[in-house]
Amino acid sequence: MRRADIYVNDVVAGVLTETDKREYIFTYDDAYRADERTTAIGLLFPKSQKEFTSDTLFPLFYNMLAEGANKAYQCRILKIDEDDAFGLLLATAHTDTIGAITVKAL
């Protein structure tokens, strides 16, 4: 099992988990979900629900990854299998991302 904190503008919004069965779970942090000043991390993740599950990496996170030659280069340099989207997310989405979301391995 691998886990990562999900940040929105440097505030912990929740935890993303990849289970040993390659299922994905996003769980909102209780304080983030209760804070009326914070917004949902995406349209498919309303703050009214605490836990979300999927058989594939959620598109919100998958779309943060490089594609094509850039992905191949990152995987070669970081020694990550090109089919390991979660591993690549952990290795590359902790700084300098497009948008407000960052991902930091636990």
Secondary structure by P-SEA (a helix, b strand, c coil): cbbbbbbccccccbbbbbccccbbbbbcccccccccccccccccccccccccccccccaaaaaacccaaaaaaaaaaacccccaaaaaaaacccccccccbbbbcc
